[in-house]
Amino acid sequence: MGSEHRRRGARDERSAEERRDHGADHRVRRRSSPPLRVSSAGQDADSTGKRIVLGVSGGIAAYKACELLRRLRSLGHDVTVVPTAAALTFVGSATFEALSGNPVSGDVFTDVPDVRHVSVGQRADLVIVAPATADLLARAAAGLADDLLTATLLVTRAPVLMAPAMHSEMWSHPATVANVRTLRSRGVTVLPPAVGRLTGADSGPGRMAEPEHLAQLAQLVLHPTVAHRPALPFDLDGRRIVVSAGGTREALDPVRFLGNRSSGRQGYAIALVAAARGADVTLIAANTSLADPPAVEVRRVVSAADLQRAVKDAARQADAVVMTAAVADFRPAEVAEHKIKKVADSEPAVLELVQNPDVLAGLVADRGASRMPVIAGFAAETGDATTSPIEFGLQKLARKGCDLLVVNQVGHTGGFESDDNAAVILSSGAILSSGAPDSTEMAAVEVPFGPKTALAAAVCDSIVTALNAAKATGTGQSSDNLSTPKTHVRQANPQGASP
């Protein structure tokens, strides 16, 4: 009886789900919207509670490993620290043991019965080496196994993420360049170092990526949407990507402004992931307070007009432009020279607004019939009583004429001012998995709720597909084809090519 009740409940649940799906399809057809063939980028599952090996090599940036360790632990992961002997001259084993809650050793002769030079790597879900010095990169590329960390790197079949830290001359030396190329060819993710203050008075490229960025990339690598796929393929090498982020501000007087709630987190996540995948990234940041992603050029702007000029200038040499910034639609017709005062017993003057330029549509117009650069827009939608966020997105995609449109439903659980997001990526002209252009179809990829780096990875995948399609055809895409597209929803491959 109990099993029959469960079977009946399961049938009822499936029936209810079918009714909901049918109702959604009916609403789309009734409004004559293009039929969407929507795919999923993966399961909405938990990525916490993983086993991470944190390798620490001997450089001054070893102190940052403590902050990274704390962040990984706060995310719920079990972290085993494996330092080199040189690393322990910068940070003692007691510090790592206290922060990780696990014993720390760096040689292969400690705890011999557990065969740690093999078991540590076998058990890992992810290996992070931060900092990765020039010496460590060289030993890893050569396949040496003269301590526990290099032995672990040989044994593990988990993803490996390395954050280099060294002087600029060492980073640019042909030997290091060759070692990095070798490691990347083997599937190791070697992040580009940040530009900034190094040991002593020197500055330049070679600074280790900040712990917060490494923790974000770790969450991406461990996320279920990229399971059994390379999370950070080096497939944007040589590409120039422009990303806008944040929210513009339109001055009302010297004190006040009209703005929005955009924090810039999603744009920063796209810049971070694109740079990790090899792109030369320019980030146009509007009123953000976030740390600059490593190896990313950041240009700061305030108003919509500022952003338009900066994006237009950067887009001239770009392969792709991703407009995640929340650009104000309107600005005050006049900016008061002095602070507007409140007058007792008097209503404030009516605020007259004028429209700001449409930056996204302007980019599409500037490129003309060419398919380069690939242009991606963002639409933060809430929907209304009659129209869903996706339907609004379809309308905007047709109206703007861009190649990709990322539609996310903003609210109290995701979108603005949140570390997580969910979205549907619409591709105009059907930039399908085959790479063949088809002006009559439209692809849509659903990215479930998760860290913004996961959505960033899916956006980068769509950009790679669009760039490959443009290269294969060499033809322009007319916006006339966007008036009555069929929507084609496919199963997403979150990281493009197979491992």
C-alpha positions in Angstrom: 0.0 0.0 0.0 2.8 2.4 0.9 4.6 1.7 -2.4 1.4 2.2 -4.4 0.8 5.5 -2.6 4.3 6.6 -3.5 3.7 5.6 -7.2 0.4 7.4 -7.3 2.1 10.5 -5.8 4.8 10.4 -8.4 2.2 10.2 -11.2 0.4 13.1 -9.7 3.6 15.1 -9.5 4.5 14.3 -13.1 1.0 15.2 -14.2 1.2 18.6 -12.4 4.6 19.3 -14.0 3.2 18.4 -17.5 0.3 20.8 -16.9 2.7 23.6 -15.9 4.9 22.9 -19.0 1.8 22.8 -21.2 0.5 26.1 -19.8 3.9 27.8 -20.4 4.0 26.6 -24.0 0.4 27.7 -24.5 1.2 31.2 -23.2 4.1 31.5 -25.7 2.0 30.3 -28.6 -0.9 32.6 -27.7 1.4 35.6 -27.8 3.0 34.5 -31.1 6.4 34.4 -29.6 9.1 32.3 -31.3 9.1 28.7 -30.0 12.2 28.3 -27.8 14.3 25.2 -27.8 15.8 25.6 -24.4 18.7 23.6 -23.0 20.1 23.3 -19.5 23.6 24.0 -18.5 23.5 21.5 -15.7 21.8 20.5 -12.5 21.1 23.0 -9.7 23.2 21.1 -7.2 25.5 21.7 -4.3 29.2 22.2 -4.8 30.2 22.4 -1.2 31.9 19.8 1.0 34.7 18.9 -1.5 38.2 17.7 -0.8 40.7 20.3 -1.8 44.5 20.1 -1.7 46.1 23.6 -1.3 49.7 23.5 -2.4 51.9 26.3 -1.2 55.3 27.0 -2.6 58.1 29.2 -1.3 57.4 32.8 -2.1 56.4 36.0 -0.3 52.8 35.5 -1.5 52.6 32.4 0.8 50.9 34.6 3.4 47.9 35.0 1.0 47.4 31.2 1.1 46.1 31.7 4.7 43.3 33.9 3.5 42.5 31.5 0.6 42.4 28.6 3.1 40.0 30.5 5.3 37.7 31.3 2.4 37.7 27.7 1.1 36.9 26.4 4.6 34.1 28.9 5.0 32.6 27.5 1.8 32.4 24.1 3.5 35.4 22.4 1.9 37.8 20.0 3.5 41.2 21.5 2.8 44.6 19.7 3.1 47.6 22.0 2.9 50.7 20.6 1.3 53.6 23.1 1.6 57.0 22.9 0.1 60.0 23.2 2.5 60.6 26.7 1.3 56.9 27.7 1.9 57.3 26.8 5.6 60.0 29.5 6.0 57.3 32.1 5.2 54.3 30.5 7.0 54.6 27.9 9.7 52.8 24.5 9.7 51.0 25.5 12.9 49.2 28.3 11.1 48.1 26.0 8.3 47.0 23.3 10.7 45.0 25.7 12.8 43.2 27.2 9.8 42.6 23.9 8.0 41.9 21.6 10.9 44.1 19.0 9.3 47.7 17.9 9.9 50.3 19.5 7.6 53.4 17.9 6.1 55.4 18.5 2.9 57.6 15.4 2.7 56.8 11.9 1.5 58.1 10.2 4.6 55.5 11.4 7.1 52.6 9.0 7.8 54.2 6.3 5.6 51.5 3.7 6.2 48.9 6.0 4.6 51.2 6.3 1.5 50.5 10.0 1.4 52.6 10.7 -1.7 49.8 8.8 -3.5 46.7 9.0 -1.3 46.6 12.8 -1.0 46.3 13.3 -4.8 43.9 10.3 -5.2 41.4 11.7 -2.8 41.4 15.3 -4.1 38.5 16.8 -6.0 40.6 19.9 -6.8 44.3 20.8 -6.4 45.2 24.5 -6.1 48.8 25.7 -6.0 48.9 29.3 -4.6 51.5 30.7 -4.9 53.1 28.8 -7.7 56.7 30.0 -8.0 58.9 29.7 -11.1 60.7 26.8 -9.4 57.4 25.0 -8.7 56.2 25.5 -12.3 59.5 24.2 -13.6 59.4 21.1 -11.4 55.7 20.4 -12.3 56.4 20.8 -16.0 59.4 18.4 -15.8 57.3 15.8 -13.9 59.5 15.7 -10.9 58.3 14.2 -7.7 60.9 15.1 -5.1 58.4 16.3 -2.4 54.8 15.7 -1.4 53.4 18.5 -3.5 55.0 17.5 -6.8 54.2 13.9 -6.1 50.6 14.9 -5.6 50.5 16.8 -8.9 51.7 13.6 -10.7 49.2 11.3 -9.0 46.0 13.4 -9.0 43.4 13.2 -11.8 41.5 16.1 -10.3 41.5 19.6 -11.9 44.6 21.6 -11.1 44.6 25.4 -10.7 47.8 27.3 -10.4 48.3 30.9 -9.3 51.8 32.1 -10.3 53.7 34.6 -8.2 57.2 35.8 -9.1 59.1 38.8 -10.4 58.2 40.1 -13.8 61.5 39.1 -15.3 61.0 35.5 -14.1 57.4 35.4 -15.5 58.5 36.6 -18.9 61.6 34.4 -19.1 61.5 31.9 -22.0 61.9 29.0 -19.7 58.9 29.9 -17.6 56.9 30.7 -20.7 57.7 27.2 -22.0 56.8 25.6 -18.7 53.4 27.3 -18.5 52.7 26.3 -22.1 53.6 22.7 -21.3 51.3 22.7 -18.2 48.4 24.2 -20.1 48.8 21.6 -22.9 48.3 19.0 -20.2 45.1 20.5 -19.0 46.4 22.5 -16.0 44.8 25.9 -15.5 47.7 28.3 -15.0 46.1 31.7 -14.3 47.7 34.9 -15.5 49.3 36.8 -12.6 48.0 40.2 -11.6 49.9 43.5 -12.2 51.0 45.3 -9.1 53.4 45.6 -6.2 55.9 42.8 -6.0 58.7 42.0 -3.5 60.6 45.2 -2.5 59.9 48.3 -4.5 59.2 46.6 -7.8 55.9 46.6 -9.6 54.7 44.8 -12.7 53.1 41.5 -13.8 53.8 38.6 -11.4 51.6 39.4 -8.4 49.5 36.4 -7.2 45.8 36.6 -7.9 43.8 37.7 -4.9 42.3 34.9 -2.6 38.7 36.0 -3.3 39.2 35.5 -7.1 40.9 32.1 -6.5 38.0 31.0 -4.3 35.5 32.1 -7.0 37.3 30.1 -9.6 37.5 27.1 -7.3 33.7 27.2 -6.9 33.4 27.3 -10.7 35.7 24.3 -11.2 33.8 22.3 -8.5 30.3 23.4 -9.7 28.1 20.5 -11.1 27.5 22.4 -14.4 31.2 21.7 -15.4 31.5 18.2 -14.0 33.5 15.9 -16.3 34.5 18.9 -18.5 37.4 21.3 -18.4 36.1 24.2 -16.4 38.6 26.8 -17.7 39.8 25.7 -21.2 42.4 28.0 -22.7 40.1 28.7 -25.7 40.1 32.5 -25.7 43.9 32.8 -26.1 44.7 35.8 -28.4 41.1 37.1 -28.3 40.3 40.6 -27.1 37.2 40.8 -25.0 35.5 44.0 -23.7 33.2 43.7 -20.7 31.2 46.5 -19.1 30.1 46.2 -15.5 28.3 48.1 -12.7 25.7 50.8 -12.9 25.9 54.2 -14.3 25.1 57.4 -12.3 23.4 60.5 -13.7 24.1 63.6 -11.7 21.1 65.6 -10.4 23.2 68.1 -8.5 26.7 68.1 -6.9 25.5 65.7 -4.2 22.7 63.5 -5.7 22.5 61.2 -8.6 20.1 58.8 -10.4 21.4 55.3 -10.3 20.6 51.6 -9.9 21.4 48.6 -7.7 23.9 46.9 -10.0 27.1 45.9 -8.1 29.1 44.8 -11.1 29.7 41.3 -9.8 28.4 39.5 -12.9 30.6 41.6 -15.3 33.6 41.1 -13.0 33.0 37.4 -13.0 32.9 37.4 -16.8 36.2 39.4 -17.0 37.8 37.0 -14.4 36.7 33.8 -16.3 37.6 35.2 -19.8 41.1 36.2 -18.6 41.6 32.8 -17.0 40.6 31.3 -20.4 43.3 33.3 -22.2 41.5 36.5 -23.3 43.0 39.9 -23.3 40.2 41.6 -21.3 39.3 45.3 -20.9 36.8 45.9 -18.2 34.7 49.2 -18.3 33.7 49.6 -14.7 30.9 52.0 -13.7 30.8 52.9 -10.0 32.0 49.5 -8.6 33.8 48.8 -5.4 35.1 45.3 -6.3 38.8 44.2 -6.5 40.2 44.3 -10.0 40.4 40.8 -11.6 43.9 39.6 -12.3 45.5 40.5 -15.7 42.5 42.6 -16.6 42.7 46.2 -17.8 40.2 48.3 -15.8 38.8 51.6 -17.1 36.5 53.5 -14.7 33.5 55.5 -15.8 30.6 57.2 -14.1 27.8 58.2 -16.5 26.1 56.5 -19.4 27.9 59.0 -21.8 31.2 58.1 -20.2 30.5 54.4 -20.6 29.4 54.9 -24.2 32.7 56.6 -25.1 34.9 54.1 -23.3 33.1 51.0 -24.8 33.1 52.5 -28.3 36.8 53.1 -28.1 37.7 49.7 -26.7 35.4 47.9 -29.1 37.4 49.0 -32.2 40.0 46.3 -31.7 37.7 43.8 -29.9 36.7 40.3 -30.9 33.7 40.4 -28.5 31.9 42.9 -26.4 29.8 41.9 -23.4 27.5 44.6 -22.1 26.6 43.6 -18.5 26.5 47.1 -17.2 23.2 48.5 -16.1 23.1 51.7 -18.2 20.6 54.3 -17.1 17.8 54.8 -19.6 17.3 58.5 -18.6 19.3 61.4 -17.1 18.1 64.8 -15.8 17.6 67.3 -18.5 19.6 69.8 -16.4 22.2 69.3 -13.7 21.8 71.8 -10.8 25.0 73.8 -10.2 24.3 73.8 -6.4 22.7 71.3 -4.1 18.9 71.4 -4.5 17.5 72.6 -1.1 14.3 71.3 0.5 11.9 74.2 1.0 9.4 73.9 3.9 5.8 73.6 3.0 6.7 73.4 -0.7 6.6 70.4 -3.1 9.9 69.8 -5.0 10.1 70.8 -8.7 9.1 68.2 -11.3 12.3 66.4 -12.5 12.5 66.5 -16.3 14.3 63.6 -17.8 15.8 63.0 -21.3 16.8 59.7 -22.8 20.4 58.4 -22.7 22.0 56.9 -25.8 21.4 53.2 -26.5 24.9 51.9 -26.1 24.1 48.3 -27.1 22.2 49.3 -30.3 25.0 51.8 -31.1 27.6 49.0 -31.1 25.5 46.9 -33.4 25.0 49.9 -35.8 28.7 50.7 -35.7 29.8 47.2 -36.9 27.3 47.3 -39.9 27.0 44.0 -41.8 30.1 42.5 -40.2 29.7 39.8 -37.6 32.7 41.1 -35.7 32.9 41.9 -32.9 30.5 39.4 -31.4 28.1 41.5 -29.3 26.4 40.2 -26.2 23.8 42.1 -24.2 22.2 41.6 -20.7 18.6 42.0 -19.9 17.6 42.2 -16.2 13.9 41.5 -16.3 11.1 41.0 -13.8 8.3 40.2 -16.2 4.7 41.4 -15.7 1.2 40.0 -15.5 1.1 39.0 -19.2 4.7 38.7 -20.4 7.5 36.5 -19.0 11.1 37.7 -18.7 12.1 35.4 -21.6 9.5 36.9 -23.8 10.8 40.4 -23.0 14.2 39.1 -23.8 13.2 37.8 -27.2 11.7 41.1 -28.0 14.8 42.9 -26.9 17.1 40.6 -28.9 15.1 41.3 -32.0 15.1 45.0 -31.3 18.8 45.4 -30.5 20.2 43.1 -33.2 23.0 41.7 -31.0 24.3 38.2 -31.3 23.7 37.1 -27.7 21.3 38.2 -25.0 21.6 37.0 -21.4 18.2 37.2 -19.7 18.0 37.0 -16.0 15.1 37.5 -13.7 16.2 39.8 -10.9 14.7 39.7 -7.5 15.5 39.2 -3.9 17.4 35.8 -4.3 19.6 36.6 -7.3 20.8 39.1 -9.8 21.7 42.5 -8.4 23.9 42.7 -5.3 24.1 38.9 -5.1 26.9 36.3 -5.6 24.6 34.0 -7.4 22.6 34.2 -10.6 20.5 32.3 -13.1 19.8 33.1 -16.7 18.8 32.1 -20.2 21.3 32.8 -22.9 19.6 33.6 -26.2 21.6 33.3 -29.4 20.3 35.1 -32.5 20.7 33.7 -36.0 21.0 30.3 -34.3 24.6 30.0 -33.5 24.0 26.4 -32.9 26.4 23.6 -31.6 27.3 22.8 -35.2 28.6 26.3 -35.7 26.5 26.6 -38.9 24.5 29.8 -39.3 20.8 29.5 -39.6 18.8 32.7 -39.8 15.5 31.0 -39.1 16.2 29.5 -35.7 17.3 30.7 -32.3 19.2 28.9 -29.6 18.6 29.3 -25.9 20.7 27.9 -23.1 19.3 27.8 -19.6 21.9 28.3 -16.8 20.5 27.2 -13.4 20.9 29.2 -10.2 24.5 29.1 -9.0 27.7 31.2 -8.6 28.1 34.0 -11.1 31.3 32.5 -12.4 29.2 29.5 -13.7 27.0 31.9 -15.7 30.2 33.7 -16.8 31.6 30.4 -18.1 28.4 29.7 -20.0 28.6 33.2 -21.6 32.2 32.6 -22.6 31.2 29.3 -24.2 28.6 31.1 -26.2 31.1 33.7 -27.3 33.5 31.0 -28.4 30.8 29.3 -30.4 29.8 32.7 -32.0 33.5 33.5 -32.8 33.9 30.1 -34.4 30.7 30.5 -36.5 31.8 34.0 -37.6 35.2 32.6 -38.6 33.7 29.7 -40.5 31.3 31.8 -42.6 33.0 35.2 -42.8 29.6 36.7 -43.5 27.6 39.5 -41.8 24.3 38.9 -40.0 21.4 41.1 -40.9 19.0 42.2 -38.1 16.2 41.6 -40.6 16.5 37.9 -39.8 15.5 38.6 -36.2 11.9 39.5 -36.8 10.3 36.1 -36.7 12.9 33.5 -35.6 12.1 30.1 -34.4 13.5 29.5 -31.0 15.7 26.4 -30.7 16.4 25.1 -27.2 19.4 22.8 -27.0 21.2 20.9 -24.2 24.1 23.1 -23.2 27.7 22.0 -23.1 29.0 24.4 -20.4 32.6 24.3 -21.5 32.5 23.7 -25.3 35.0 21.1 -26.4 35.3 17.8 -24.6 38.4 17.2 -22.4 
